Amino acid sequence: MSRPTRRSAAPTILLTRVLAPLLAPLLVTLLAVAVLAPLPGPEGTATVASAGAPGVEQRRTEALDTKRRVLVISVDGLRSSVLKELDAAEIPTLTRLRREGAGTLDARTVVEQTETLPDHTSMVTGRRIDAARGGHGVTWNTDQPGTTVHQAAGEDVGSVFARVHRAGGTTALFTGKSKFSLFQRSWPKALDRYTLDGRGARLVRKARKDLRRETRTLTFLHLAAPDLAGHAHGWASSQYADAVRTVDGWLSDVLDTVAGKPVLRKHLTIVLTSDHGGSGTGHADATVREHYRVPFLTWGDEVDAEDLYALNPTYKKPRRKRPGYGAARQPVRNGDVANLALSLLGLRAIPGSTIGTDQDLVLTADAGG
């Protein structure tokens, strides 16, 4: 029986000696990629490596704070000046929010328009309006069935609803205007509840009932009464002032709901602002101060009683000015709502957003300390 022929190992050894120096750098690169790659985690959680000191691995994590709750309240057409014109006794709840929370009456709308739907779209997407400059593209202010924010922008657009939903939280939108169905069409899976009711008092009762369930992560409550009164009778009319007083009463009911639930009393933050102010019977001219100057009030157990600009020196109080997006120090804008809400919930900014993307707007001097 013949023996199998033994092959010489010399060619293999020679090949190894030739290829080893060439493959070593590649192996080092592959190892580095494996170390720095994002680590897998549960849904809604991501770990991202960031640059740091040599040899030190720094990681920034994102995870929904399941205890936290955020209630965004948009008072449609609420001009800042009316909160000074009315006595504290006439609007006790708005006065309380101002005194006990961090806020300003010198916030700004987005630059391009002072209209309900465009500004609210900025409030839920964190984007400016101009689609050619990275904005959401919603320039119309009427109910247009079949349209979506994605179509307007020419690309997929994220929202505060989508971010919260993807992270495992739940969302709700309560509105008094049918045009807000744009948001339901744009993010149908991310809005766990959409409620339209033109009767403000009943809408607030529905929102309060939903809040009492204690499981809603993000609630967006839109109150239309001041805007409706302004268009019908004027922003300087007694009817407009009455509408603001009515809203104040509704807000008092909301705070009663918060006080009655420990999880809300301890963990809910309210962010209240407006889409625009008004003068005469309109608000379309975005260059008029009474149109673009709006309140921005925040309130909750972990919010300081302080001027918002004093807490945030990287932001600049605009006074009588109307700064553009290119200003080195931005004013607080109603478009800051989305990324502020996400920051409060422990989530990063909306991808593609252009307002508040650094999430550096703080509500307490102890933030980050």
Secondary structure, DSSP 4 states (H G I P E B T S, - for coil): -PPPPPPPSHHHHHHHHHHHHHHHHHHHHHHHHHHHSPBP-STT-EEEEE--STT--EEEEE---TT-EEEEEEETT--TTHHHHS-TTTSHHHHHHHHHSEEEEEEE--SS---HHHHHHHHHH---S-GGGT-------S--TT--HHHHHTS----HHHHHHHTT--EEEEES-GGGHHHHHHSTTT-SEEEE-S-HHHHHHHHHHHHTTS--SEEEEEE-HHHHHHHHH-TTSHHHHHHHHHHHHHHHHHHHHHHT-HHHHHHEEEEEE-S---BTTB---TT-HHHHEEEEEEEETT--SEEHHHH-TTS---TT----TT-SSPPPBGGGHHHHHHHHTT-PPPTT--SSTT----SSTTTT-
